[in-house]
Amino acid sequence: QRQLEESGGGLVHTGGSLRLSCATSGFSLDYYTIAWFRQAPGLGREAVACIVGHDGRKYYADSTRGRFTIAKDKTIVYLEMTNLEPEDAATYYCAADVDWTKVAAVVQGLRRDGDMDYWGKGTLVTVSS
C-alpha cells in the first residue's frame, strides 16, 4: 500500500526555519516524482517544489526559490524552509506522481494545478509576525 505522511510542521517566528519531512512507503523514489504543495485558508493550492524521481532534478515555485530546498534520502523527502514569512503559513502536503513533466510544469506555474496520483494528509505550518 502506497502512503505519504508529512511531519515537522509547527509554529515559527518570521525569519525562522523549519524542516518538513514526507515519509513514503510503497514507492520507489527512483520512479515517482515527489512534490510539496501548500494551501492557506481561503486560498487555492500552490505547488512549491518537486524532486524528479529518475534523476533528482529539483524545481521550485518563484515564491519559494532561494528560501526552500527539497531533498530526498532513501524513503524520505524533505522540505527545508528558511527565512519564513507570514505568507508561508499554510498546510503543507506532499504528493507523488509518475509523470514528472506534469509535476515540474505545475511547480513552475507553466500549467494549472493537476491532480497527483497520491497525497498525504498534510502538516500545518504557522508563521508569527
N, C-alpha and C positions, 0 to 999 in steps of 0.2 A: 504494500500500500504506500503510495507516494504522499508525503506530508511535508509541510513547511511550517516552522514555528519560530516566530520572532521573539526576541527578548532584548533587554538593555535600555528600554525607554525609561523616562523619568523626568524629574524637574531639574532644569539647569538655568543659570543666570545668563543674560545676554553676554555674548562674547565667550561663553564657555564651550566645552566639548563633550561629546557623548559618542559611544560606540555601540551600534546596534548589531545584533547577531541574527542570522537566519539559519537555523539548524534544519538540514534537509535529510530526508530518509526516503529510500526507494528511488532516488535519482542518480543518474550519472552526470556529474558536473562537467564531464568532458563532452556531453551531448546536449544538455539543456542550458539555455541562457537564463541567468537569474537577474531579475530587476528589482529595484526598490521603487515603490510608489509612496505617495503620501496624500492624505486628504484631511483638510481642516474643516471644522464645522461650517456648513453652509456653502462650501466651495466644492469645485469639481476635483476629481482625482488627477494627480500630477505625477508623471514619471520623473524620477530624479537621477537615476543611474542604472547602468546594467553592465554585466560582465559576460562576454560571449563564451559559450561552453568550449568550443573546439580549439580556440587559440588565445583565450584570455584577454582579448581586446576589451577596452573599457570605454563607455560612452557616458556623457554627463549632460544634464539639462543646463541651460545657460544660468539658471538661478542658483545652481549648486557648484558649478565648475570652479575649481580652485579652493573650495572650502570642504567639499565632501570627497571621500576616497572610498571606492569599492574594491574589495579584495576577497579572495576565496582561499580556503585552506582545508583540504580533504573534503569534508561534507558540510562545512560551514561557510557562509558568505557574510562578510562584514560590511558595514557602512560606517566609516569613521567620519564624524561630523565635527567640524571646528568652526570657531567664530560664529556661533549660533545667534540668530536674530529672532525676535518675536514672530516674524513672518514664517519661520521654520516650524513653528508649533503645529503639530498635526498627529494623526495616527499614521504610522509608517507600516507599510505592508511589503513583504517580499512575494515575488511571483516567479513562476517558471514557465518557459515555453521552448519548444524545439525550433521555432522559426526566428533565428537571431536577427535576420534582416528586418522583420517586423518590429521586434523589440527595440533594436537600435534606432529605427526611424521614429518610433513613438517617443523614446527618451530625448531625441534631438529635436522634437517638435516638427518633424517632417511629415507626419501623418497623425490623424486623430487617434486618440487612445483606442487601442484594440484589446479585445479580451485576451487573457492569458490562459494557458492550459490549467495552471494550478495557482492557488492563492493561499497565503497564510491568513491568520486571524487578526494580525496587527499588534503593534505596541505603541503606546501613547508617549509622545514627546511634548513636554511643556517648557516654554522658554519665558522666564520672567524678565520684565524690563527694569 
